[in-house]
Amino acid sequence: MKGSENFVQLVKNTYRVLLGRGMKACYVYFMDKETERYFRSRMRR
């Protein structure tokens, strides 16, 4: 689970930096459903 924890921390830090720079929103677009499912599976607690 260490890799999963690192991934979640990386995503949180990325969003914190992006939103801290004055962005109103941040969207992630996936080219395929398999990648989207993988990303979503890593974000669930």
N, CA, C and O atoms as a Maestro MAE file, in Angstrom:
{
 s_m_m2io_version
 :::
 2.0.0
}

f_m_ct {
 s_m_title
 :::
 protein
 m_atom[180] {
  # First column is atom index #
  i_m_mmod_type
  r_m_x_coord
  r_m_y_coord
  r_m_z_coord
  i_m_residue_number
  s_m_chain_name
  s_m_pdb_residue_name
  s_m_pdb_atom_name
  i_m_atomic_number
  :::
  1 25 0.816 -1.213 0.000 1 A "MET " " N  " 7
  2 3 0.000 0.000 0.000 1 A "MET " " CA " 6
  3 2 0.853 1.268 0.000 1 A "MET " " C  " 6
  4 15 0.323 2.365 -0.180 1 A "MET " " O  " 8
  5 25 2.130 1.137 0.194 2 A "LYS " " N  " 7
  6 3 3.001 2.311 0.231 2 A "LYS " " CA " 6
  7 2 2.959 3.080 -1.091 2 A "LYS " " C  " 6
  8 15 2.923 4.310 -1.092 2 A "LYS " " O  " 8
  9 25 2.963 2.357 -2.216 3 A "GLY " " N  " 7
  10 3 2.900 3.009 -3.524 3 A "GLY " " CA " 6
  11 2 1.602 3.767 -3.706 3 A "GLY " " C  " 6
  12 15 1.589 4.857 -4.278 3 A "GLY " " O  " 8
  13 25 0.514 3.197 -3.224 4 A "SER " " N  " 7
  14 3 -0.790 3.845 -3.320 4 A "SER " " CA " 6
  15 2 -0.818 5.124 -2.490 4 A "SER " " C  " 6
  16 15 -1.353 6.144 -2.922 4 A "SER " " O  " 8
  17 25 -0.245 5.060 -1.312 5 A "GLU " " N  " 7
  18 3 -0.188 6.252 -0.442 5 A "GLU " " CA " 6
  19 2 0.652 7.343 -1.093 5 A "GLU " " C  " 6
  20 15 0.294 8.520 -1.043 5 A "GLU " " O  " 8
  21 25 1.766 6.956 -1.702 6 A "ASN " " N  " 7
  22 3 2.624 7.935 -2.388 6 A "ASN " " CA " 6
  23 2 1.892 8.574 -3.559 6 A "ASN " " C  " 6
  24 15 2.013 9.777 -3.789 6 A "ASN " " O  " 8
  25 25 1.132 7.770 -4.300 7 A "PHE " " N  " 7
  26 3 0.376 8.284 -5.438 7 A "PHE " " CA " 6
  27 2 -0.650 9.317 -4.980 7 A "PHE " " C  " 6
  28 15 -0.758 10.394 -5.566 7 A "PHE " " O  " 8
  29 25 -1.396 8.987 -3.942 8 A "VAL " " N  " 7
  30 3 -2.420 9.908 -3.439 8 A "VAL " " CA " 6
  31 2 -1.769 11.197 -2.960 8 A "VAL " " C  " 6
  32 15 -2.286 12.281 -3.231 8 A "VAL " " O  " 8
  33 25 -0.658 11.105 -2.260 9 A "GLN " " N  " 7
  34 3 0.038 12.303 -1.781 9 A "GLN " " CA " 6
  35 2 0.538 13.153 -2.946 9 A "GLN " " C  " 6
  36 15 0.455 14.381 -2.898 9 A "GLN " " O  " 8
  37 25 1.052 12.512 -3.983 10 A "LEU " " N  " 7
  38 3 1.517 13.235 -5.167 10 A "LEU " " CA " 6
  39 2 0.373 13.984 -5.834 10 A "LEU " " C  " 6
  40 15 0.526 15.147 -6.207 10 A "LEU " " O  " 8
  41 25 -0.775 13.326 -5.987 11 A "VAL " " N  " 7
  42 3 -1.934 13.973 -6.617 11 A "VAL " " CA " 6
  43 2 -2.414 15.140 -5.761 11 A "VAL " " C  " 6
  44 15 -2.704 16.212 -6.290 11 A "VAL " " O  " 8
  45 25 -2.499 14.947 -4.462 12 A "LYS " " N  " 7
  46 3 -2.932 16.040 -3.577 12 A "LYS " " CA " 6
  47 2 -1.980 17.231 -3.665 12 A "LYS " " C  " 6
  48 15 -2.421 18.378 -3.737 12 A "LYS " " O  " 8
  49 25 -0.693 16.962 -3.659 13 A "ASN " " N  " 7
  50 3 0.288 18.052 -3.761 13 A "ASN " " CA " 6
  51 2 0.177 18.770 -5.101 13 A "ASN " " C  " 6
  52 15 0.284 19.995 -5.162 13 A "ASN " " O  " 8
  53 25 -0.035 18.017 -6.163 14 A "THR " " N  " 7
  54 3 -0.177 18.616 -7.487 14 A "THR " " CA " 6
  55 2 -1.377 19.542 -7.536 14 A "THR " " C  " 6
  56 15 -1.273 20.674 -8.009 14 A "THR " " O  " 8
  57 25 -2.516 19.068 -7.050 15 A "TYR " " N  " 7
  58 3 -3.716 19.904 -7.040 15 A "TYR " " CA " 6
  59 2 -3.528 21.128 -6.155 15 A "TYR " " C  " 6
  60 15 -3.990 22.213 -6.505 15 A "TYR " " O  " 8
  61 25 -2.867 20.977 -5.029 16 A "ARG " " N  " 7
  62 3 -2.648 22.109 -4.125 16 A "ARG " " CA " 6
  63 2 -1.839 23.195 -4.842 16 A "ARG " " C  " 6
  64 15 -2.155 24.380 -4.735 16 A "ARG " " O  " 8
  65 25 -0.809 22.792 -5.563 17 A "VAL " " N  " 7
  66 3 0.023 23.759 -6.290 17 A "VAL " " CA " 6
  67 2 -0.783 24.416 -7.405 17 A "VAL " " C  " 6
  68 15 -0.770 25.639 -7.546 17 A "VAL " " O  " 8
  69 25 -1.485 23.606 -8.197 18 A "LEU " " N  " 7
  70 3 -2.246 24.163 -9.321 18 A "LEU " " CA " 6
  71 2 -3.337 25.118 -8.845 18 A "LEU " " C  " 6
  72 15 -3.495 26.209 -9.393 18 A "LEU " " O  " 8
  73 25 -4.075 24.711 -7.843 19 A "LEU " " N  " 7
  74 3 -5.165 25.563 -7.356 19 A "LEU " " CA " 6
  75 2 -4.634 26.785 -6.621 19 A "LEU " " C  " 6
  76 15 -5.287 27.828 -6.591 19 A "LEU " " O  " 8
  77 25 -3.462 26.659 -6.035 20 A "GLY " " N  " 7
  78 3 -2.844 27.786 -5.344 20 A "GLY " " CA " 6
  79 2 -2.336 28.854 -6.294 20 A "GLY " " C  " 6
  80 15 -2.014 29.962 -5.864 20 A "GLY " " O  " 8
  81 25 -2.260 28.542 -7.563 21 A "ARG " " N  " 7
  82 3 -1.779 29.505 -8.553 21 A "ARG " " CA " 6
  83 2 -2.918 30.259 -9.229 21 A "ARG " " C  " 6
  84 15 -2.737 30.854 -10.291 21 A "ARG " " O  " 8
  85 25 -4.074 30.227 -8.613 22 A "GLY " " N  " 7
  86 3 -5.184 31.036 -9.108 22 A "GLY " " CA " 6
  87 2 -6.100 30.349 -10.092 22 A "GLY " " C  " 6
  88 15 -6.942 31.010 -10.700 22 A "GLY " " O  " 8
  89 25 -5.971 29.070 -10.271 23 A "MET " " N  " 7
  90 3 -6.869 28.377 -11.189 23 A "MET " " CA " 6
  91 2 -8.242 28.224 -10.544 23 A "MET " " C  " 6
  92 15 -8.349 27.952 -9.348 23 A "MET " " O  " 8
  93 25 -9.274 28.397 -11.335 24 A "LYS " " N  " 7
  94 3 -10.629 28.220 -10.828 24 A "LYS " " CA " 6
  95 2 -10.993 26.749 -10.744 24 A "LYS " " C  " 6
  96 15 -11.771 26.341 -9.882 24 A "LYS " " O  " 8
  97 25 -10.433 25.965 -11.632 25 A "ALA " " N  " 7
  98 3 -10.731 24.529 -11.642 25 A "ALA " " CA " 6
  99 2 -9.607 23.790 -12.344 25 A "ALA " " C  " 6
  100 15 -8.802 24.374 -13.070 25 A "ALA " " O  " 8
  101 25 -9.579 22.525 -12.111 26 A "CYS " " N  " 7
  102 3 -8.598 21.670 -12.748 26 A "CYS " " CA " 6
  103 2 -9.313 20.410 -13.203 26 A "CYS " " C  " 6
  104 15 -9.949 19.725 -12.402 26 A "CYS " " O  " 8
  105 25 -9.211 20.112 -14.466 27 A "TYR " " N  " 7
  106 3 -9.885 18.947 -15.029 27 A "TYR " " CA " 6
  107 2 -8.855 17.963 -15.545 27 A "TYR " " C  " 6
  108 15 -7.809 18.346 -16.068 27 A "TYR " " O  " 8
  109 25 -9.169 16.698 -15.388 28 A "VAL " " N  " 7
  110 3 -8.318 15.645 -15.922 28 A "VAL " " CA " 6
  111 2 -9.134 14.916 -16.971 28 A "VAL " " C  " 6
  112 15 -10.233 14.432 -16.700 28 A "VAL " " O  " 8
  113 25 -8.582 14.844 -18.172 29 A "TYR " " N  " 7
  114 3 -9.268 14.162 -19.261 29 A "TYR " " CA " 6
  115 2 -8.484 12.898 -19.604 29 A "TYR " " C  " 6
  116 15 -7.263 12.937 -19.755 29 A "TYR " " O  " 8
  117 25 -9.187 11.795 -19.725 30 A "PHE " " N  " 7
  118 3 -8.551 10.528 -20.048 30 A "PHE " " CA " 6
  119 2 -8.912 10.134 -21.471 30 A "PHE " " C  " 6
  120 15 -10.065 10.254 -21.886 30 A "PHE " " O  " 8
  121 25 -7.930 9.670 -22.205 31 A "MET " " N  " 7
  122 3 -8.135 9.261 -23.584 31 A "MET " " CA " 6
  123 2 -8.843 7.914 -23.692 31 A "MET " " C  " 6
  124 15 -9.506 7.628 -24.689 31 A "MET " " O  " 8
  125 25 -8.695 7.087 -22.651 32 A "ASP " " N  " 7
  126 3 -9.347 5.777 -22.694 32 A "ASP " " CA " 6
  127 2 -9.893 5.421 -21.314 32 A "ASP " " C  " 6
  128 15 -9.414 5.914 -20.293 32 A "ASP " " O  " 8
  129 25 -10.887 4.570 -21.306 33 A "LYS " " N  " 7
  130 3 -11.577 4.198 -20.065 33 A "LYS " " CA " 6
  131 2 -10.683 3.394 -19.126 33 A "LYS " " C  " 6
  132 15 -10.820 3.492 -17.906 33 A "LYS " " O  " 8
  133 25 -9.775 2.604 -19.682 34 A "GLU " " N  " 7
  134 3 -8.898 1.797 -18.835 34 A "GLU " " CA " 6
  135 2 -8.019 2.688 -17.955 34 A "GLU " " C  " 6
  136 15 -7.850 2.414 -16.767 34 A "GLU " " O  " 8
  137 25 -7.466 3.741 -18.529 35 A "THR " " N  " 7
  138 3 -6.646 4.681 -17.761 35 A "THR " " CA " 6
  139 2 -7.494 5.397 -16.726 35 A "THR " " C  " 6
  140 15 -7.061 5.582 -15.589 35 A "THR " " O  " 8
  141 25 -8.691 5.798 -17.105 36 A "GLU " " N  " 7
  142 3 -9.590 6.464 -16.164 36 A "GLU " " CA " 6
  143 2 -9.923 5.552 -14.982 36 A "GLU " " C  " 6
  144 15 -9.898 5.988 -13.831 36 A "GLU " " O  " 8
  145 25 -10.233 4.291 -15.267 37 A "ARG " " N  " 7
  146 3 -10.549 3.339 -14.192 37 A "ARG " " CA " 6
  147 2 -9.351 3.150 -13.263 37 A "ARG " " C  " 6
  148 15 -9.510 3.084 -12.044 37 A "ARG " " O  " 8
  149 25 -8.152 3.063 -13.842 38 A "TYR " " N  " 7
  150 3 -6.945 2.916 -13.030 38 A "TYR " " CA " 6
  151 2 -6.773 4.127 -12.100 38 A "TYR " " C  " 6
  152 15 -6.525 3.965 -10.905 38 A "TYR " " O  " 8
  153 25 -6.903 5.315 -12.645 39 A "PHE " " N  " 7
  154 3 -6.753 6.534 -11.855 39 A "PHE " " CA " 6
  155 2 -7.784 6.594 -10.731 39 A "PHE " " C  " 6
  156 15 -7.447 6.885 -9.584 39 A "PHE " " O  " 8
  157 25 -9.036 6.317 -11.069 40 A "ARG " " N  " 7
  158 3 -10.095 6.345 -10.066 40 A "ARG " " CA " 6
  159 2 -9.878 5.298 -8.976 40 A "ARG " " C  " 6
  160 15 -10.176 5.552 -7.808 40 A "ARG " " O  " 8
  161 25 -9.364 4.128 -9.342 41 A "SER " " N  " 7
  162 3 -9.129 3.084 -8.350 41 A "SER " " CA " 6
  163 2 -8.056 3.504 -7.352 41 A "SER " " C  " 6
  164 15 -8.072 3.079 -6.196 41 A "SER " " O  " 8
  165 25 -7.134 4.331 -7.799 42 A "ARG " " N  " 7
  166 3 -6.066 4.814 -6.905 42 A "ARG " " CA " 6
  167 2 -6.534 5.928 -5.992 42 A "ARG " " C  " 6
  168 15 -5.914 6.179 -4.959 42 A "ARG " " O  " 8
  169 25 -7.615 6.602 -6.352 43 A "MET " " N  " 7
  170 3 -8.114 7.721 -5.571 43 A "MET " " CA " 6
  171 2 -9.097 7.300 -4.477 43 A "MET " " C  " 6
  172 15 -9.332 8.053 -3.533 43 A "MET " " O  " 8
  173 25 -9.658 6.129 -4.597 44 A "ARG " " N  " 7
  174 3 -10.613 5.669 -3.573 44 A "ARG " " CA " 6
  175 2 -9.883 5.299 -2.306 44 A "ARG " " C  " 6
  176 15 -8.749 4.822 -2.342 44 A "ARG " " O  " 8
  177 25 -10.542 5.524 -1.183 45 A "ARG " " N  " 7
  178 3 -9.939 5.173 0.111 45 A "ARG " " CA " 6
  179 2 -10.409 3.844 0.578 45 A "ARG " " C  " 6
  180 15 -10.006 3.387 1.648 45 A "ARG " " O  " 8
  :::
 }
 m_bond[179] {
  # First column is bond index #
  i_m_from
  i_m_to
  i_m_order
  :::
  1 1 2 1
  2 2 3 1
  3 3 4 2
  4 3 5 1
  5 5 6 1
  6 6 7 1
  7 7 8 2
  8 7 9 1
  9 9 10 1
  10 10 11 1
  11 11 12 2
  12 11 13 1
  13 13 14 1
  14 14 15 1
  15 15 16 2
  16 15 17 1
  17 17 18 1
  18 18 19 1
  19 19 20 2
  20 19 21 1
  21 21 22 1
  22 22 23 1
  23 23 24 2
  24 23 25 1
  25 25 26 1
  26 26 27 1
  27 27 28 2
  28 27 29 1
  29 29 30 1
  30 30 31 1
  31 31 32 2
  32 31 33 1
  33 33 34 1
  34 34 35 1
  35 35 36 2
  36 35 37 1
  37 37 38 1
  38 38 39 1
  39 39 40 2
  40 39 41 1
  41 41 42 1
  42 42 43 1
  43 43 44 2
  44 43 45 1
  45 45 46 1
  46 46 47 1
  47 47 48 2
  48 47 49 1
  49 49 50 1
  50 50 51 1
  51 51 52 2
  52 51 53 1
  53 53 54 1
  54 54 55 1
  55 55 56 2
  56 55 57 1
  57 57 58 1
  58 58 59 1
  59 59 60 2
  60 59 61 1
  61 61 62 1
  62 62 63 1
  63 63 64 2
  64 63 65 1
  65 65 66 1
  66 66 67 1
  67 67 68 2
  68 67 69 1
  69 69 70 1
  70 70 71 1
  71 71 72 2
  72 71 73 1
  73 73 74 1
  74 74 75 1
  75 75 76 2
  76 75 77 1
  77 77 78 1
  78 78 79 1
  79 79 80 2
  80 79 81 1
  81 81 82 1
  82 82 83 1
  83 83 84 2
  84 83 85 1
  85 85 86 1
  86 86 87 1
  87 87 88 2
  88 87 89 1
  89 89 90 1
  90 90 91 1
  91 91 92 2
  92 91 93 1
  93 93 94 1
  94 94 95 1
  95 95 96 2
  96 95 97 1
  97 97 98 1
  98 98 99 1
  99 99 100 2
  100 99 101 1
  101 101 102 1
  102 102 103 1
  103 103 104 2
  104 103 105 1
  105 105 106 1
  106 106 107 1
  107 107 108 2
  108 107 109 1
  109 109 110 1
  110 110 111 1
  111 111 112 2
  112 111 113 1
  113 113 114 1
  114 114 115 1
  115 115 116 2
  116 115 117 1
  117 117 118 1
  118 118 119 1
  119 119 120 2
  120 119 121 1
  121 121 122 1
  122 122 123 1
  123 123 124 2
  124 123 125 1
  125 125 126 1
  126 126 127 1
  127 127 128 2
  128 127 129 1
  129 129 130 1
  130 130 131 1
  131 131 132 2
  132 131 133 1
  133 133 134 1
  134 134 135 1
  135 135 136 2
  136 135 137 1
  137 137 138 1
  138 138 139 1
  139 139 140 2
  140 139 141 1
  141 141 142 1
  142 142 143 1
  143 143 144 2
  144 143 145 1
  145 145 146 1
  146 146 147 1
  147 147 148 2
  148 147 149 1
  149 149 150 1
  150 150 151 1
  151 151 152 2
  152 151 153 1
  153 153 154 1
  154 154 155 1
  155 155 156 2
  156 155 157 1
  157 157 158 1
  158 158 159 1
  159 159 160 2
  160 159 161 1
  161 161 162 1
  162 162 163 1
  163 163 164 2
  164 163 165 1
  165 165 166 1
  166 166 167 1
  167 167 168 2
  168 167 169 1
  169 169 170 1
  170 170 171 1
  171 171 172 2
  172 171 173 1
  173 173 174 1
  174 174 175 1
  175 175 176 2
  176 175 177 1
  177 177 178 1
  178 178 179 1
  179 179 180 2
  :::
 }
}
